[in-house]
């Protein structure tokens, strides 16, 4: 996950100087969207049962991935 302080951000303000919109490089936007998608997956899988490392290796070998 990226640190918000590392973003290259430009602001669009209204006539009173209040920040209304943000401009950032496309790559930073894409990285933020990727992080958001990753967080959504984590949230969806929060209640799933975890597996021991040994069990994961066993299943990967069984399924021909290792």
mmCIF file as Biopython writes it, N, C-alpha, C and O atoms, coordinates in Angstrom:
data_model
#
loop_
_atom_site.group_PDB
_atom_site.id
_atom_site.type_symbol
_atom_site.label_atom_id
_atom_site.label_alt_id
_atom_site.label_comp_id
_atom_site.label_asym_id
_atom_site.label_entity_id
_atom_site.label_seq_id
_atom_site.pdbx_PDB_ins_code
_atom_site.Cartn_x
_atom_site.Cartn_y
_atom_site.Cartn_z
_atom_site.occupancy
_atom_site.B_iso_or_equiv
_atom_site.auth_seq_id
_atom_site.auth_asym_id
_atom_site.pdbx_PDB_model_num
ATOM 1   N N  . UNK A ? 1  ? 0.844   -1.168  0.000   1.0 0.0 1  A 1 
ATOM 2   C CA . UNK A ? 1  ? 0.000   0.000   0.000   1.0 0.0 1  A 1 
ATOM 3   C C  . UNK A ? 1  ? 0.893   1.235   0.000   1.0 0.0 1  A 1 
ATOM 4   O O  . UNK A ? 1  ? 1.967   1.244   0.601   1.0 0.0 1  A 1 
ATOM 5   N N  . UNK A ? 2  ? 0.442   2.246   -0.665  1.0 0.0 2  A 1 
ATOM 6   C CA . UNK A ? 2  ? 1.225   3.458   -0.809  1.0 0.0 2  A 1 
ATOM 7   C C  . UNK A ? 2  ? 0.933   4.458   0.301   1.0 0.0 2  A 1 
ATOM 8   O O  . UNK A ? 2  ? -0.152  4.476   0.882   1.0 0.0 2  A 1 
ATOM 9   N N  . UNK A ? 3  ? 1.916   5.276   0.574   1.0 0.0 3  A 1 
ATOM 10  C CA . UNK A ? 3  ? 1.774   6.329   1.566   1.0 0.0 3  A 1 
ATOM 11  C C  . UNK A ? 3  ? 1.206   7.562   0.873   1.0 0.0 3  A 1 
ATOM 12  O O  . UNK A ? 3  ? 1.749   7.997   -0.143  1.0 0.0 3  A 1 
ATOM 13  N N  . UNK A ? 4  ? 0.132   8.131   1.395   1.0 0.0 4  A 1 
ATOM 14  C CA . UNK A ? 4  ? -0.481  9.309   0.795   1.0 0.0 4  A 1 
ATOM 15  C C  . UNK A ? 4  ? 0.462   10.493  0.689   1.0 0.0 4  A 1 
ATOM 16  O O  . UNK A ? 4  ? 0.288   11.353  -0.175  1.0 0.0 4  A 1 
ATOM 17  N N  . UNK A ? 5  ? 1.441   10.542  1.547   1.0 0.0 5  A 1 
ATOM 18  C CA . UNK A ? 5  ? 2.401   11.647  1.507   1.0 0.0 5  A 1 
ATOM 19  C C  . UNK A ? 5  ? 3.323   11.548  0.293   1.0 0.0 5  A 1 
ATOM 20  O O  . UNK A ? 5  ? 3.956   12.536  -0.078  1.0 0.0 5  A 1 
ATOM 21  N N  . UNK A ? 6  ? 3.407   10.373  -0.330  1.0 0.0 6  A 1 
ATOM 22  C CA . UNK A ? 6  ? 4.282   10.173  -1.479  1.0 0.0 6  A 1 
ATOM 23  C C  . UNK A ? 6  ? 3.602   10.514  -2.798  1.0 0.0 6  A 1 
ATOM 24  O O  . UNK A ? 6  ? 4.241   10.443  -3.848  1.0 0.0 6  A 1 
ATOM 25  N N  . UNK A ? 7  ? 2.331   10.879  -2.773  1.0 0.0 7  A 1 
ATOM 26  C CA . UNK A ? 7  ? 1.607   11.184  -3.996  1.0 0.0 7  A 1 
ATOM 27  C C  . UNK A ? 7  ? 1.981   12.561  -4.535  1.0 0.0 7  A 1 
ATOM 28  O O  . UNK A ? 7  ? 2.262   13.492  -3.780  1.0 0.0 7  A 1 
ATOM 29  N N  . UNK A ? 8  ? 1.976   12.662  -5.863  1.0 0.0 8  A 1 
ATOM 30  C CA . UNK A ? 8  ? 2.192   13.943  -6.535  1.0 0.0 8  A 1 
ATOM 31  C C  . UNK A ? 8  ? 0.814   14.504  -6.847  1.0 0.0 8  A 1 
ATOM 32  O O  . UNK A ? 8  ? 0.219   14.155  -7.866  1.0 0.0 8  A 1 
ATOM 33  N N  . UNK A ? 9  ? 0.304   15.366  -5.983  1.0 0.0 9  A 1 
ATOM 34  C CA . UNK A ? 9  ? -1.073  15.831  -6.080  1.0 0.0 9  A 1 
ATOM 35  C C  . UNK A ? 9  ? -1.118  17.324  -6.397  1.0 0.0 9  A 1 
ATOM 36  O O  . UNK A ? 9  ? -0.365  18.123  -5.842  1.0 0.0 9  A 1 
ATOM 37  N N  . UNK A ? 10 ? -2.028  17.672  -7.311  1.0 0.0 10 A 1 
ATOM 38  C CA . UNK A ? 10 ? -2.348  19.071  -7.586  1.0 0.0 10 A 1 
ATOM 39  C C  . UNK A ? 10 ? -3.828  19.245  -7.284  1.0 0.0 10 A 1 
ATOM 40  O O  . UNK A ? 10 ? -4.630  18.348  -7.542  1.0 0.0 10 A 1 
ATOM 41  N N  . UNK A ? 11 ? -4.187  20.396  -6.740  1.0 0.0 11 A 1 
ATOM 42  C CA . UNK A ? 11 ? -5.570  20.639  -6.367  1.0 0.0 11 A 1 
ATOM 43  C C  . UNK A ? 11 ? -6.206  21.683  -7.275  1.0 0.0 11 A 1 
ATOM 44  O O  . UNK A ? 11 ? -5.553  22.623  -7.728  1.0 0.0 11 A 1 
ATOM 45  N N  . UNK A ? 12 ? -7.486  21.494  -7.527  1.0 0.0 12 A 1 
ATOM 46  C CA . UNK A ? 12 ? -8.297  22.499  -8.189  1.0 0.0 12 A 1 
ATOM 47  C C  . UNK A ? 12 ? -9.167  23.111  -7.102  1.0 0.0 12 A 1 
ATOM 48  O O  . UNK A ? 12 ? -9.860  22.405  -6.370  1.0 0.0 12 A 1 
ATOM 49  N N  . UNK A ? 13 ? -9.121  24.427  -7.010  1.0 0.0 13 A 1 
ATOM 50  C CA . UNK A ? 13 ? -9.865  25.114  -5.954  1.0 0.0 13 A 1 
ATOM 51  C C  . UNK A ? 13 ? -10.990 25.952  -6.544  1.0 0.0 13 A 1 
ATOM 52  O O  . UNK A ? 13 ? -10.974 26.303  -7.724  1.0 0.0 13 A 1 
ATOM 53  N N  . UNK A ? 14 ? -11.956 26.260  -5.703  1.0 0.0 14 A 1 
ATOM 54  C CA . UNK A ? 14 ? -13.028 27.145  -6.136  1.0 0.0 14 A 1 
ATOM 55  C C  . UNK A ? 14 ? -12.606 28.595  -5.915  1.0 0.0 14 A 1 
ATOM 56  O O  . UNK A ? 14 ? -11.471 28.857  -5.516  1.0 0.0 14 A 1 
ATOM 57  N N  . UNK A ? 15 ? -13.495 29.519  -6.166  1.0 0.0 15 A 1 
ATOM 58  C CA . UNK A ? 15 ? -13.171 30.948  -6.055  1.0 0.0 15 A 1 
ATOM 59  C C  . UNK A ? 15 ? -12.789 31.361  -4.640  1.0 0.0 15 A 1 
ATOM 60  O O  . UNK A ? 15 ? -12.105 32.366  -4.447  1.0 0.0 15 A 1 
ATOM 61  N N  . UNK A ? 16 ? -13.228 30.589  -3.651  1.0 0.0 16 A 1 
ATOM 62  C CA . UNK A ? 16 ? -12.900 30.909  -2.260  1.0 0.0 16 A 1 
ATOM 63  C C  . UNK A ? 16 ? -11.639 30.188  -1.790  1.0 0.0 16 A 1 
ATOM 64  O O  . UNK A ? 16 ? -11.257 30.294  -0.624  1.0 0.0 16 A 1 
ATOM 65  N N  . UNK A ? 17 ? -10.996 29.460  -2.692  1.0 0.0 17 A 1 
ATOM 66  C CA . UNK A ? 17 ? -9.766  28.777  -2.350  1.0 0.0 17 A 1 
ATOM 67  C C  . UNK A ? 17 ? -9.947  27.410  -1.711  1.0 0.0 17 A 1 
ATOM 68  O O  . UNK A ? 17 ? -8.980  26.805  -1.248  1.0 0.0 17 A 1 
ATOM 69  N N  . UNK A ? 18 ? -11.183 26.919  -1.683  1.0 0.0 18 A 1 
ATOM 70  C CA . UNK A ? 18 ? -11.438 25.590  -1.112  1.0 0.0 18 A 1 
ATOM 71  C C  . UNK A ? 18 ? -11.096 24.503  -2.125  1.0 0.0 18 A 1 
ATOM 72  O O  . UNK A ? 18 ? -11.455 24.611  -3.297  1.0 0.0 18 A 1 
ATOM 73  N N  . UNK A ? 19 ? -10.420 23.478  -1.688  1.0 0.0 19 A 1 
ATOM 74  C CA . UNK A ? 19 ? -10.053 22.374  -2.564  1.0 0.0 19 A 1 
ATOM 75  C C  . UNK A ? 19 ? -11.312 21.624  -2.984  1.0 0.0 19 A 1 
ATOM 76  O O  . UNK A ? 19 ? -12.128 21.234  -2.149  1.0 0.0 19 A 1 
ATOM 77  N N  . UNK A ? 20 ? -11.453 21.432  -4.292  1.0 0.0 20 A 1 
ATOM 78  C CA . UNK A ? 20 ? -12.642 20.772  -4.823  1.0 0.0 20 A 1 
ATOM 79  C C  . UNK A ? 20 ? -12.326 19.509  -5.612  1.0 0.0 20 A 1 
ATOM 80  O O  . UNK A ? 20 ? -13.131 18.578  -5.638  1.0 0.0 20 A 1 
ATOM 81  N N  . UNK A ? 21 ? -11.162 19.465  -6.255  1.0 0.0 21 A 1 
ATOM 82  C CA . UNK A ? 21 ? -10.793 18.308  -7.066  1.0 0.0 21 A 1 
ATOM 83  C C  . UNK A ? 21 ? -9.302  18.084  -6.964  1.0 0.0 21 A 1 
ATOM 84  O O  . UNK A ? 21 ? -8.551  18.951  -6.517  1.0 0.0 21 A 1 
ATOM 85  N N  . UNK A ? 22 ? -8.885  16.890  -7.391  1.0 0.0 22 A 1 
ATOM 86  C CA . UNK A ? 22 ? -7.479  16.511  -7.311  1.0 0.0 22 A 1 
ATOM 87  C C  . UNK A ? 22 ? -7.012  16.056  -8.691  1.0 0.0 22 A 1 
ATOM 88  O O  . UNK A ? 22 ? -7.744  15.389  -9.422  1.0 0.0 22 A 1 
ATOM 89  N N  . UNK A ? 23 ? -5.802  16.423  -9.023  1.0 0.0 23 A 1 
ATOM 90  C CA . UNK A ? 23 ? -5.145  15.936  -10.236 1.0 0.0 23 A 1 
ATOM 91  C C  . UNK A ? 23 ? -3.904  15.189  -9.784  1.0 0.0 23 A 1 
ATOM 92  O O  . UNK A ? 23 ? -3.130  15.694  -8.971  1.0 0.0 23 A 1 
ATOM 93  N N  . UNK A ? 24 ? -3.712  13.976  -10.314 1.0 0.0 24 A 1 
ATOM 94  C CA . UNK A ? 24 ? -2.508  13.226  -10.004 1.0 0.0 24 A 1 
ATOM 95  C C  . UNK A ? 24 ? -2.093  12.431  -11.235 1.0 0.0 24 A 1 
ATOM 96  O O  . UNK A ? 24 ? -2.923  12.158  -12.102 1.0 0.0 24 A 1 
ATOM 97  N N  . UNK A ? 25 ? -0.831  12.059  -11.322 1.0 0.0 25 A 1 
ATOM 98  C CA . UNK A ? 25 ? -0.363  11.290  -12.471 1.0 0.0 25 A 1 
ATOM 99  C C  . UNK A ? 25 ? -1.142  9.986   -12.625 1.0 0.0 25 A 1 
ATOM 100 O O  . UNK A ? 25 ? -1.536  9.364   -11.639 1.0 0.0 25 A 1 
ATOM 101 N N  . UNK A ? 26 ? -1.357  9.585   -13.870 1.0 0.0 26 A 1 
ATOM 102 C CA . UNK A ? 26 ? -2.166  8.395   -14.150 1.0 0.0 26 A 1 
ATOM 103 C C  . UNK A ? 26 ? -1.609  7.154   -13.462 1.0 0.0 26 A 1 
ATOM 104 O O  . UNK A ? 26 ? -2.380  6.334   -12.963 1.0 0.0 26 A 1 
ATOM 105 N N  . UNK A ? 27 ? -0.300  7.001   -13.424 1.0 0.0 27 A 1 
ATOM 106 C CA . UNK A ? 27 ? 0.300   5.822   -12.792 1.0 0.0 27 A 1 
ATOM 107 C C  . UNK A ? 27 ? -0.043  5.782   -11.296 1.0 0.0 27 A 1 
ATOM 108 O O  . UNK A ? 27 ? -0.339  4.718   -10.752 1.0 0.0 27 A 1 
ATOM 109 N N  . UNK A ? 28 ? -0.002  6.932   -10.645 1.0 0.0 28 A 1 
ATOM 110 C CA . UNK A ? 28 ? -0.373  6.975   -9.223  1.0 0.0 28 A 1 
ATOM 111 C C  . UNK A ? 28 ? -1.850  6.641   -9.046  1.0 0.0 28 A 1 
ATOM 112 O O  . UNK A ? 28 ? -2.221  5.945   -8.100  1.0 0.0 28 A 1 
ATOM 113 N N  . UNK A ? 29 ? -2.699  7.137   -9.955  1.0 0.0 29 A 1 
ATOM 114 C CA . UNK A ? 29 ? -4.126  6.811   -9.906  1.0 0.0 29 A 1 
ATOM 115 C C  . UNK A ? 29 ? -4.330  5.309   -10.070 1.0 0.0 29 A 1 
ATOM 116 O O  . UNK A ? 29 ? -5.091  4.696   -9.321  1.0 0.0 29 A 1 
ATOM 117 N N  . UNK A ? 30 ? -3.643  4.710   -11.062 1.0 0.0 30 A 1 
ATOM 118 C CA . UNK A ? 30 ? -3.772  3.267   -11.286 1.0 0.0 30 A 1 
ATOM 119 C C  . UNK A ? 30 ? -3.302  2.476   -10.066 1.0 0.0 30 A 1 
ATOM 120 O O  . UNK A ? 30 ? -3.914  1.472   -9.702  1.0 0.0 30 A 1 
ATOM 121 N N  . UNK A ? 31 ? -2.220  2.926   -9.438  1.0 0.0 31 A 1 
ATOM 122 C CA . UNK A ? 31 ? -1.738  2.249   -8.229  1.0 0.0 31 A 1 
ATOM 123 C C  . UNK A ? 31 ? -2.754  2.345   -7.099  1.0 0.0 31 A 1 
ATOM 124 O O  . UNK A ? 31 ? -2.970  1.374   -6.375  1.0 0.0 31 A 1 
ATOM 125 N N  . UNK A ? 32 ? -3.371  3.498   -6.946  1.0 0.0 32 A 1 
ATOM 126 C CA . UNK A ? 32 ? -4.398  3.663   -5.910  1.0 0.0 32 A 1 
ATOM 127 C C  . UNK A ? 32 ? -5.601  2.757   -6.180  1.0 0.0 32 A 1 
ATOM 128 O O  . UNK A ? 32 ? -6.158  2.164   -5.256  1.0 0.0 32 A 1 
ATOM 129 N N  . UNK A ? 33 ? -5.996  2.654   -7.441  1.0 0.0 33 A 1 
ATOM 130 C CA . UNK A ? 33 ? -7.125  1.794   -7.793  1.0 0.0 33 A 1 
ATOM 131 C C  . UNK A ? 33 ? -6.786  0.328   -7.520  1.0 0.0 33 A 1 
ATOM 132 O O  . UNK A ? 33 ? -7.635  -0.434  -7.057  1.0 0.0 33 A 1 
ATOM 133 N N  . UNK A ? 34 ? -5.560  -0.057  -7.803  1.0 0.0 34 A 1 
ATOM 134 C CA . UNK A ? 34 ? -5.124  -1.432  -7.520  1.0 0.0 34 A 1 
ATOM 135 C C  . UNK A ? 34 ? -5.168  -1.706  -6.018  1.0 0.0 34 A 1 
ATOM 136 O O  . UNK A ? 34 ? -5.619  -2.768  -5.588  1.0 0.0 34 A 1 
ATOM 137 N N  . UNK A ? 35 ? -4.701  -0.749  -5.228  1.0 0.0 35 A 1 
ATOM 138 C CA . UNK A ? 35 ? -4.762  -0.898  -3.771  1.0 0.0 35 A 1 
ATOM 139 C C  . UNK A ? 35 ? -6.204  -1.032  -3.299  1.0 0.0 35 A 1 
ATOM 140 O O  . UNK A ? 35 ? -6.507  -1.852  -2.432  1.0 0.0 35 A 1 
ATOM 141 N N  . UNK A ? 36 ? -7.077  -0.236  -3.864  1.0 0.0 36 A 1 
ATOM 142 C CA . UNK A ? 36 ? -8.491  -0.281  -3.486  1.0 0.0 36 A 1 
ATOM 143 C C  . UNK A ? 36 ? -9.099  -1.647  -3.808  1.0 0.0 36 A 1 
ATOM 144 O O  . UNK A ? 36 ? -9.850  -2.201  -3.004  1.0 0.0 36 A 1 
ATOM 145 N N  . UNK A ? 37 ? -8.774  -2.186  -4.979  1.0 0.0 37 A 1 
ATOM 146 C CA . UNK A ? 37 ? -9.256  -3.518  -5.342  1.0 0.0 37 A 1 
ATOM 147 C C  . UNK A ? 37 ? -8.722  -4.579  -4.383  1.0 0.0 37 A 1 
ATOM 148 O O  . UNK A ? 37 ? -9.453  -5.480  -3.971  1.0 0.0 37 A 1 
ATOM 149 N N  . UNK A ? 38 ? -7.433  -4.465  -4.029  1.0 0.0 38 A 1 
ATOM 150 C CA . UNK A ? 38 ? -6.839  -5.420  -3.087  1.0 0.0 38 A 1 
ATOM 151 C C  . UNK A ? 38 ? -7.544  -5.361  -1.735  1.0 0.0 38 A 1 
ATOM 152 O O  . UNK A ? 38 ? -7.818  -6.398  -1.131  1.0 0.0 38 A 1 
ATOM 153 N N  . UNK A ? 39 ? -7.833  -4.161  -1.264  1.0 0.0 39 A 1 
ATOM 154 C CA . UNK A ? 39 ? -8.529  -4.007  0.019   1.0 0.0 39 A 1 
ATOM 155 C C  . UNK A ? 39 ? -9.936  -4.596  -0.039  1.0 0.0 39 A 1 
ATOM 156 O O  . UNK A ? 39 ? -10.409 -5.164  0.945   1.0 0.0 39 A 1 
ATOM 157 N N  . UNK A ? 40 ? -10.603 -4.465  -1.178  1.0 0.0 40 A 1 
ATOM 158 C CA . UNK A ? 40 ? -11.937 -5.036  -1.331  1.0 0.0 40 A 1 
ATOM 159 C C  . UNK A ? 40 ? -11.880 -6.557  -1.241  1.0 0.0 40 A 1 
ATOM 160 O O  . UNK A ? 40 ? -12.745 -7.176  -0.621  1.0 0.0 40 A 1 
ATOM 161 N N  . UNK A ? 41 ? -10.870 -7.159  -1.853  1.0 0.0 41 A 1 
ATOM 162 C CA . UNK A ? 41 ? -10.711 -8.621  -1.789  1.0 0.0 41 A 1 
ATOM 163 C C  . UNK A ? 41 ? -10.452 -9.053  -0.353  1.0 0.0 41 A 1 
ATOM 164 O O  . UNK A ? 41 ? -11.027 -10.036 0.114   1.0 0.0 41 A 1 
ATOM 165 N N  . UNK A ? 42 ? -9.600  -8.333  0.342   1.0 0.0 42 A 1 
ATOM 166 C CA . UNK A ? 42 ? -9.306  -8.656  1.744   1.0 0.0 42 A 1 
ATOM 167 C C  . UNK A ? 42 ? -10.588 -8.592  2.570   1.0 0.0 42 A 1 
ATOM 168 O O  . UNK A ? 42 ? -10.849 -9.475  3.387   1.0 0.0 42 A 1 
ATOM 169 N N  . UNK A ? 43 ? -11.389 -7.545  2.357   1.0 0.0 43 A 1 
ATOM 170 C CA . UNK A ? 43 ? -12.630 -7.396  3.113   1.0 0.0 43 A 1 
ATOM 171 C C  . UNK A ? 43 ? -13.594 -8.538  2.825   1.0 0.0 43 A 1 
ATOM 172 O O  . UNK A ? 43 ? -14.249 -9.048  3.734   1.0 0.0 43 A 1 
ATOM 173 N N  . UNK A ? 44 ? -13.682 -8.941  1.551   1.0 0.0 44 A 1 
ATOM 174 C CA . UNK A ? 44 ? -14.585 -10.034 1.181   1.0 0.0 44 A 1 
ATOM 175 C C  . UNK A ? 44 ? -14.156 -11.360 1.799   1.0 0.0 44 A 1 
ATOM 176 O O  . UNK A ? 44 ? -14.995 -12.206 2.109   1.0 0.0 44 A 1 
ATOM 177 N N  . UNK A ? 45 ? -12.849 -11.540 1.978   1.0 0.0 45 A 1 
ATOM 178 C CA . UNK A ? 45 ? -12.329 -12.830 2.446   1.0 0.0 45 A 1 
ATOM 179 C C  . UNK A ? 45 ? -12.020 -12.841 3.944   1.0 0.0 45 A 1 
ATOM 180 O O  . UNK A ? 45 ? -11.443 -13.803 4.451   1.0 0.0 45 A 1 
ATOM 181 N N  . UNK A ? 46 ? -12.393 -11.798 4.635   1.0 0.0 46 A 1 
ATOM 182 C CA . UNK A ? 46 ? -12.050 -11.642 6.047   1.0 0.0 46 A 1 
ATOM 183 C C  . UNK A ? 46 ? -12.479 -12.829 6.905   1.0 0.0 46 A 1 
ATOM 184 O O  . UNK A ? 46 ? -11.763 -13.213 7.830   1.0 0.0 46 A 1 
ATOM 185 N N  . UNK A ? 47 ? -13.627 -13.407 6.612   1.0 0.0 47 A 1 
ATOM 186 C CA . UNK A ? 47 ? -14.157 -14.483 7.454   1.0 0.0 47 A 1 
ATOM 187 C C  . UNK A ? 47 ? -13.787 -15.885 6.970   1.0 0.0 47 A 1 
ATOM 188 O O  . UNK A ? 47 ? -14.221 -16.878 7.554   1.0 0.0 47 A 1 
ATOM 189 N N  . UNK A ? 48 ? -12.987 -15.966 5.907   1.0 0.0 48 A 1 
ATOM 190 C CA . UNK A ? 48 ? -12.586 -17.278 5.410   1.0 0.0 48 A 1 
ATOM 191 C C  . UNK A ? 48 ? -11.625 -17.952 6.383   1.0 0.0 48 A 1 
ATOM 192 O O  . UNK A ? 48 ? -10.825 -17.304 7.058   1.0 0.0 48 A 1 
ATOM 193 N N  . UNK A ? 49 ? -11.733 -19.260 6.428   1.0 0.0 49 A 1 
ATOM 194 C CA . UNK A ? 49 ? -10.838 -20.043 7.274   1.0 0.0 49 A 1 
ATOM 195 C C  . UNK A ? 49 ? -9.436  -20.016 6.657   1.0 0.0 49 A 1 
ATOM 196 O O  . UNK A ? 49 ? -9.285  -20.132 5.441   1.0 0.0 49 A 1 
ATOM 197 N N  . UNK A ? 50 ? -8.433  -19.866 7.489   1.0 0.0 50 A 1 
ATOM 198 C CA . UNK A ? 50 ? -7.057  -19.877 6.985   1.0 0.0 50 A 1 
ATOM 199 C C  . UNK A ? 50 ? -6.528  -21.313 6.948   1.0 0.0 50 A 1 
ATOM 200 O O  . UNK A ? 50 ? -7.044  -22.207 7.619   1.0 0.0 50 A 1 
ATOM 201 N N  . UNK A ? 51 ? -5.487  -21.500 6.145   1.0 0.0 51 A 1 
ATOM 202 C CA . UNK A ? 51 ? -4.864  -22.819 6.020   1.0 0.0 51 A 1 
ATOM 203 C C  . UNK A ? 51 ? -3.426  -22.743 6.503   1.0 0.0 51 A 1 
ATOM 204 O O  . UNK A ? 51 ? -2.766  -21.712 6.373   1.0 0.0 51 A 1 
ATOM 205 N N  . UNK A ? 52 ? -2.949  -23.847 7.061   1.0 0.0 52 A 1 
ATOM 206 C CA . UNK A ? 52 ? -1.549  -23.935 7.449   1.0 0.0 52 A 1 
ATOM 207 C C  . UNK A ? 52 ? -0.691  -23.960 6.190   1.0 0.0 52 A 1 
ATOM 208 O O  . UNK A ? 52 ? -1.117  -24.444 5.141   1.0 0.0 52 A 1 
ATOM 209 N N  . UNK A ? 53 ? 0.508   -23.437 6.307   1.0 0.0 53 A 1 
ATOM 210 C CA . UNK A ? 53 ? 1.433   -23.398 5.174   1.0 0.0 53 A 1 
ATOM 211 C C  . UNK A ? 53 ? 1.634   -24.787 4.574   1.0 0.0 53 A 1 
ATOM 212 O O  . UNK A ? 53 ? 1.659   -24.942 3.353   1.0 0.0 53 A 1 
ATOM 213 N N  . UNK A ? 54 ? 1.773   -25.774 5.416   1.0 0.0 54 A 1 
ATOM 214 C CA . UNK A ? 54 ? 1.977   -27.136 4.950   1.0 0.0 54 A 1 
ATOM 215 C C  . UNK A ? 54 ? 0.799   -27.618 4.104   1.0 0.0 54 A 1 
ATOM 216 O O  . UNK A ? 54 ? 0.989   -28.314 3.106   1.0 0.0 54 A 1 
ATOM 217 N N  . UNK A ? 55 ? -0.401  -27.252 4.500   1.0 0.0 55 A 1 
ATOM 218 C CA . UNK A ? 55 ? -1.595  -27.642 3.754   1.0 0.0 55 A 1 
ATOM 219 C C  . UNK A ? 55 ? -1.628  -26.957 2.387   1.0 0.0 55 A 1 
ATOM 220 O O  . UNK A ? 55 ? -2.024  -27.574 1.398   1.0 0.0 55 A 1 
ATOM 221 N N  . UNK A ? 56 ? -1.226  -25.714 2.325   1.0 0.0 56 A 1 
ATOM 222 C CA . UNK A ? 56 ? -1.179  -24.990 1.051   1.0 0.0 56 A 1 
ATOM 223 C C  . UNK A ? 56 ? -0.187  -25.672 0.111   1.0 0.0 56 A 1 
ATOM 224 O O  . UNK A ? 56 ? -0.495  -25.902 -1.059  1.0 0.0 56 A 1 
ATOM 225 N N  . UNK A ? 57 ? 0.996   -25.994 0.619   1.0 0.0 57 A 1 
ATOM 226 C CA . UNK A ? 57 ? 2.004   -26.672 -0.196  1.0 0.0 57 A 1 
ATOM 227 C C  . UNK A ? 57 ? 1.471   -28.021 -0.690  1.0 0.0 57 A 1 
ATOM 228 O O  . UNK A ? 57 ? 1.640   -28.372 -1.858  1.0 0.0 57 A 1 
ATOM 229 N N  . UNK A ? 58 ? 0.840   -28.759 0.192   1.0 0.0 58 A 1 
ATOM 230 C CA . UNK A ? 58 ? 0.282   -30.067 -0.160  1.0 0.0 58 A 1 
ATOM 231 C C  . UNK A ? 58 ? -0.732  -29.933 -1.300  1.0 0.0 58 A 1 
ATOM 232 O O  . UNK A ? 58 ? -0.703  -30.712 -2.252  1.0 0.0 58 A 1 
ATOM 233 N N  . UNK A ? 59 ? -1.616  -28.958 -1.205  1.0 0.0 59 A 1 
ATOM 234 C CA . UNK A ? 59 ? -2.637  -28.754 -2.236  1.0 0.0 59 A 1 
ATOM 235 C C  . UNK A ? 59 ? -2.021  -28.290 -3.561  1.0 0.0 59 A 1 
ATOM 236 O O  . UNK A ? 59 ? -2.445  -28.722 -4.634  1.0 0.0 59 A 1 
ATOM 237 N N  . UNK A ? 60 ? -1.023  -27.412 -3.478  1.0 0.0 60 A 1 
ATOM 238 C CA . UNK A ? 60 ? -0.360  -26.955 -4.697  1.0 0.0 60 A 1 
ATOM 239 C C  . UNK A ? 60 ? 0.341   -28.108 -5.402  1.0 0.0 60 A 1 
ATOM 240 O O  . UNK A ? 60 ? 0.301   -28.203 -6.629  1.0 0.0 60 A 1 
ATOM 241 N N  . UNK A ? 61 ? 0.979   -28.976 -4.640  1.0 0.0 61 A 1 
ATOM 242 C CA . UNK A ? 61 ? 1.630   -30.162 -5.223  1.0 0.0 61 A 1 
ATOM 243 C C  . UNK A ? 61 ? 0.602   -31.104 -5.822  1.0 0.0 61 A 1 
ATOM 244 O O  . UNK A ? 61 ? 0.787   -31.621 -6.924  1.0 0.0 61 A 1 
ATOM 245 N N  . UNK A ? 62 ? -0.482  -31.323 -5.093  1.0 0.0 62 A 1 
ATOM 246 C CA . UNK A ? 62 ? -1.556  -32.212 -5.562  1.0 0.0 62 A 1 
ATOM 247 C C  . UNK A ? 62 ? -2.143  -31.714 -6.880  1.0 0.0 62 A 1 
ATOM 248 O O  . UNK A ? 62 ? -2.465  -32.503 -7.769  1.0 0.0 62 A 1 
ATOM 249 N N  . UNK A ? 63 ? -2.274  -30.396 -6.990  1.0 0.0 63 A 1 
ATOM 250 C CA . UNK A ? 63 ? -2.902  -29.813 -8.186  1.0 0.0 63 A 1 
ATOM 251 C C  . UNK A ? 63 ? -1.894  -29.519 -9.306  1.0 0.0 63 A 1 
ATOM 252 O O  . UNK A ? 63 ? -2.253  -28.966 -10.346 1.0 0.0 63 A 1 
ATOM 253 N N  . UNK A ? 64 ? -0.623  -29.899 -9.077  1.0 0.0 64 A 1 
ATOM 254 C CA . UNK A ? 64 ? 0.380   -29.760 -10.115 1.0 0.0 64 A 1 
ATOM 255 C C  . UNK A ? 64 ? 0.986   -28.381 -10.283 1.0 0.0 64 A 1 
ATOM 256 O O  . UNK A ? 64 ? 1.594   -28.092 -11.315 1.0 0.0 64 A 1 
ATOM 257 N N  . UNK A ? 65 ? 0.831   -27.531 -9.292  1.0 0.0 65 A 1 
ATOM 258 C CA . UNK A ? 65 ? 1.403   -26.189 -9.374  1.0 0.0 65 A 1 
ATOM 259 C C  . UNK A ? 65 ? 2.816   -26.122 -8.795  1.0 0.0 65 A 1 
ATOM 260 O O  . UNK A ? 65 ? 3.541   -25.153 -9.019  1.0 0.0 65 A 1 
ATOM 261 N N  . UNK A ? 66 ? 3.191   -27.135 -8.066  1.0 0.0 66 A 1 
ATOM 262 C CA . UNK A ? 66 ? 4.567   -27.213 -7.521  1.0 0.0 66 A 1 
ATOM 263 C C  . UNK A ? 66 ? 5.176   -28.547 -7.888  1.0 0.0 66 A 1 
ATOM 264 O O  . UNK A ? 66 ? 6.322   -28.822 -7.532  1.0 0.0 66 A 1 
#
